[in-house]
Amino acid sequence: MDITTIPNKPGTKYWVSAYVNVTGGTISMRAYGDIMASQRVTYALLATVAGPMSMYYSVESGNPTVTVTNILICTWDEYQTNKTLLEGIGYFTGNTMPLA
């Protein structure tokens, strides 16, 4: 399964942070292993092709419902410049996300 987000620019490194809530089963994400509850996932990625950015997971057991909220995507350079601020953000919505 994949969750599609914003378009990306090839060759650009991005920092991604999202809150993942899983009920009714277990999923697996490459960097995090099995997820069967709620947790924030954070990772860096290098865009290799133009087009929407995706977050991938596979179903490990059950019939999970996966909800992804509070997504923050920025370039790696923006993340490095504003690291303290970005890592200090708890939970936010699209209406309350501070500008970096």
GIRA-V820515 format. One record per run of one state. SS is the DSSP state (H for helix, E for strand, C for the rest). FROM is the first residue (numbers start at 1). LEN is the number of residues. If there is no record, write none. Layout:
ss,from,len
SS,FROM,LEN
SS,FROM,LEN
This chain:
ss,from,len
C,1,1
E,2,7
C,9,4
E,13,17
C,30,3
E,33,3
C,36,2
E,38,9
C,47,4
E,51,6
C,57,1
E,58,18
H,76,6
C,82,1
H,83,6
C,89,12
